[in-house]
Amino acid sequence: MNEIEKLEETINYKFKDKQLIIEALTHKSFKKPYNNERLEFLGDAVLDLIVGEYLYKKFPNKDEGTLSKIRAAIVNEDGFTELAKEINLGDFLYLSAAEENNKGRSKTSLLSNAFEALIGAIYLDASLEEAKRISVELIEKNHPQIDLDSLCRDYKTTLQEYTQAEFGVTPQYKLLQAVGPDHDKVFEVGVYLNDKLIATAKGKSKKNAQKEAARIALTELKKGK
């Protein structure tokens, strides 16, 4: 329960029905009579509505096509994974030993699904308004600027523009290692400035690893300003 209380403190919401948050955090590999898949299904629909309403009110002059594109940039597996990382959701998941050893706590699919399940659980335990409050706070924290250009821009492009403007150099990406069988390989990439390692990240492809390394590098560089 201490771990659950820590998560509740992070999201600033205390569950009345503790079973709901336990269920939201339980991956199917944990082999309990319940798991978070049903709550994930519900949370997906709740988040779609929350983000849709949020964008509708935030951009009264945007047309349907633009609103749909902005929503698609937020409501997706990568987007929800970023929100899950914002609250360290992976630390709280109930996983099997095998999934744990397979780095399940950092898997994009598991984090995204667990985030949807958590929002579904809050919706059931409290209300749509409470689910909206928590979701919008996280979205705004994770996306300081919400518009089509900012959300759809690649982290690598953003990092390159930032480092060229601030330091007059272009970031370089180097493959540090690739581990695992060919069908399930994990790539670790480092991003360097002037031959100095700024950040590392892992991914199921070199492209994803580079993108994540660029995101981390941006955060670190801006933090150090």
C-alpha positions as MATLAB code, in Angstrom:
seq = 'MNEIEKLEETINYKFKDKQLIIEALTHKSFKKPYNNERLEFLGDAVLDLIVGEYLYKKFPNKDEGTLSKIRAAIVNEDGFTELAKEINLGDFLYLSAAEENNKGRSKTSLLSNAFEALIGAIYLDASLEEAKRISVELIEKNHPQIDLDSLCRDYKTTLQEYTQAEFGVTPQYKLLQAVGPDHDKVFEVGVYLNDKLIATAKGKSKKNAQKEAARIALTELKKGK';
ca = [
       0.000    0.000    0.000;
       2.921    2.390    0.595;
       3.774    2.265   -3.111;
       0.171    2.977   -4.048;
       0.095    5.935   -1.671;
       3.238    7.281   -3.355;
       1.521    7.137   -6.750;
      -1.618    8.747   -5.306;
       0.517   11.560   -3.949;
       2.168   12.027   -7.345;
      -1.151   12.375   -9.192;
      -2.779   14.230   -6.267;
      -5.714   11.826   -6.064;
      -6.599    9.323   -3.344;
      -8.629    6.297   -4.427;
     -11.724    5.388   -2.446;
     -11.730    1.882   -3.953;
      -8.122    0.664   -3.705;
      -8.926   -2.408   -5.790;
      -9.428   -0.155   -8.806;
      -5.908    1.266   -8.687;
      -4.452   -2.188   -7.995;
      -6.292   -3.528  -11.042;
      -5.095   -0.588  -13.159;
      -1.492   -1.414  -12.268;
      -1.757   -5.175  -12.807;
      -0.374   -6.520  -16.065;
      -1.875   -9.767  -17.387;
       1.480  -11.520  -16.869;
       1.054  -11.164  -13.098;
      -1.463  -14.047  -13.195;
      -4.233  -12.659  -11.015;
      -7.967  -13.173  -11.575;
      -7.952   -9.563  -12.815;
      -5.695   -7.344  -14.949;
      -5.776   -3.830  -16.381;
      -7.052   -4.633  -19.882;
     -10.713   -3.743  -19.241;
      -9.738   -0.488  -17.523;
      -7.381    0.232  -20.425;
     -10.331   -0.133  -22.820;
     -12.370    2.326  -20.745;
      -9.506    4.753  -20.214;
      -8.811    4.913  -23.934;
     -12.356    6.176  -24.556;
     -12.224    8.568  -21.586;
      -8.921   10.092  -22.723;
     -10.190   10.468  -26.275;
     -13.137   12.500  -24.928;
     -11.014   14.517  -22.473;
      -8.439   15.526  -25.064;
     -11.130   16.200  -27.670;
     -13.029   18.553  -25.333;
      -9.799   20.184  -24.141;
      -8.694   21.000  -27.691;
     -12.203   22.107  -28.733;
     -12.226   24.724  -25.967;
      -8.547   25.691  -26.258;
      -8.692   26.330  -30.017;
     -12.121   27.852  -30.810;
     -10.991   28.923  -34.283;
      -9.347   25.675  -35.434;
     -11.172   23.480  -37.929;
     -12.019   19.806  -37.420;
      -9.079   18.575  -39.486;
      -6.509   20.536  -37.473;
      -8.075   19.535  -34.155;
      -8.007   15.876  -35.227;
      -4.309   16.109  -36.093;
      -3.417   17.732  -32.773;
      -5.447   15.143  -30.885;
      -3.751   12.325  -32.806;
      -0.360   13.747  -31.775;
      -1.368   13.458  -28.099;
      -3.688   10.440  -28.046;
      -1.339    7.661  -29.120;
       0.956    5.054  -27.602;
       4.044    7.277  -27.580;
       2.083   10.209  -26.174;
       0.601    8.198  -23.316;
       3.986    6.616  -22.618;
       5.440   10.088  -22.081;
       2.631   10.915  -19.638;
       3.209    7.609  -17.837;
       6.916    8.430  -17.505;
       6.014   11.843  -16.101;
       4.562   10.077  -13.026;
       7.057    7.159  -13.033;
       4.162    4.777  -13.608;
       6.459    1.904  -14.555;
       7.771    1.754  -10.973;
       4.335    0.804   -9.677;
       3.303   -1.932  -12.115;
       2.610   -5.509  -10.998;
       4.479   -7.733  -13.455;
       5.568  -11.349  -13.674;
       9.242  -12.109  -13.025;
       9.668  -12.890  -16.727;
       8.179   -9.557  -17.795;
      10.284   -7.799  -15.168;
      13.445   -9.393  -16.557;
      12.329   -8.394  -20.048;
      12.409   -4.723  -18.979;
       8.621   -4.567  -18.884;
       8.619   -1.465  -16.690;
      10.040    0.611  -19.525;
       8.109   -0.953  -22.422;
       6.130    1.568  -24.414;
       3.090   -0.676  -24.790;
       2.891   -1.550  -21.086;
       3.300    2.053  -19.948;
       0.761    3.398  -22.417;
      -1.797    0.716  -21.516;
      -1.264    1.238  -17.790;
      -1.760    4.984  -18.159;
      -5.048    4.457  -19.974;
      -6.087    1.983  -17.264;
      -5.201    4.455  -14.518;
      -7.353    7.172  -16.069;
     -10.174    4.656  -16.520;
      -9.872    3.744  -12.839;
      -9.996    7.408  -11.761;
     -13.071    7.929  -13.944;
     -14.854    5.048  -12.206;
     -13.650    5.929   -8.709;
     -14.419    9.652   -8.925;
     -15.746   11.334  -12.045;
     -14.968   12.495  -15.535;
     -13.993   15.877  -14.079;
     -11.335   14.348  -11.831;
      -9.971   12.242  -14.675;
      -9.896   15.405  -16.790;
      -8.071   17.424  -14.123;
      -5.283   14.872  -13.797;
      -4.985   14.221  -17.534;
      -4.904   17.891  -18.531;
      -2.349   18.742  -15.830;
      -0.049   16.016  -17.147;
      -0.588   16.957  -20.789;
       0.200   20.626  -20.142;
       3.240   19.723  -18.038;
       4.567   17.387  -20.722;
       3.682   19.710  -23.627;
       4.589   23.301  -22.656;
       3.459   24.397  -26.118;
       0.383   22.737  -27.600;
       0.057   23.351  -31.316;
       0.400   21.306  -34.483;
       3.985   22.336  -35.251;
       5.307   21.662  -31.742;
       3.533   18.346  -31.240;
       4.324   16.902  -34.633;
       7.948   18.012  -34.728;
      10.494   15.269  -34.315;
      12.674   15.432  -31.175;
      15.796   14.978  -33.295;
      14.904   18.035  -35.383;
      14.148   20.067  -32.263;
      17.413   19.022  -30.620;
      19.408   19.898  -33.731;
      17.819   23.352  -33.959;
      18.408   23.914  -30.239;
      22.065   22.850  -30.194;
      22.886   24.811  -33.342;
      21.309   27.934  -31.870;
      22.843   27.532  -28.398;
      26.220   25.921  -29.089;
      26.782   26.139  -32.834;
      27.123   22.344  -33.142;
      25.074   19.459  -34.519;
      24.345   16.419  -32.293;
      25.835   13.079  -33.299;
      24.192    9.704  -32.619;
      26.234    6.571  -31.980;
      25.024    3.014  -31.545;
      26.398    1.882  -28.182;
      25.121   -1.689  -28.225;
      22.482   -4.011  -29.632;
      21.427   -6.938  -27.465;
      18.977   -9.799  -27.820;
      17.932  -12.134  -30.641;
      17.267  -10.725  -34.094;
      13.499  -10.880  -33.651;
      13.593   -9.036  -30.297;
      16.698   -6.845  -30.395;
      17.090   -3.786  -28.166;
      19.280   -0.934  -29.383;
      21.075    1.518  -27.113;
      22.041    4.848  -28.644;
      24.065    7.748  -27.287;
      23.758   11.375  -28.384;
      26.964   13.429  -28.328;
      27.849   17.114  -28.527;
      31.483   17.841  -29.334;
      32.277   14.190  -28.561;
      30.730   14.540  -25.087;
      27.969   12.046  -24.212;
      24.814   13.970  -23.328;
      22.196   11.221  -23.088;
      21.525    7.562  -23.808;
      18.331    5.659  -24.529;
      17.142    2.232  -25.588;
      14.543    1.241  -28.140;
      13.236   -1.608  -30.272;
      14.725    0.148  -33.285;
      17.657    2.527  -33.807;
      15.198    5.235  -34.845;
      13.157    4.945  -31.648;
      16.305    4.866  -29.522;
      17.622    8.007  -31.250;
      14.289    9.771  -30.781;
      14.206    8.959  -27.064;
      17.872    9.948  -26.627;
      17.125   13.277  -28.301;
      14.168   13.865  -25.985;
      16.275   13.145  -22.888;
      19.127   15.309  -24.205;
      16.749   18.246  -24.730;
      15.464   17.923  -21.164;
      18.981   17.728  -19.712;
      20.340   20.644  -21.743;
      17.417   22.927  -20.875;
      17.650   21.884  -17.222;
      21.305   22.926  -17.165;
      20.680   26.429  -18.524;
];
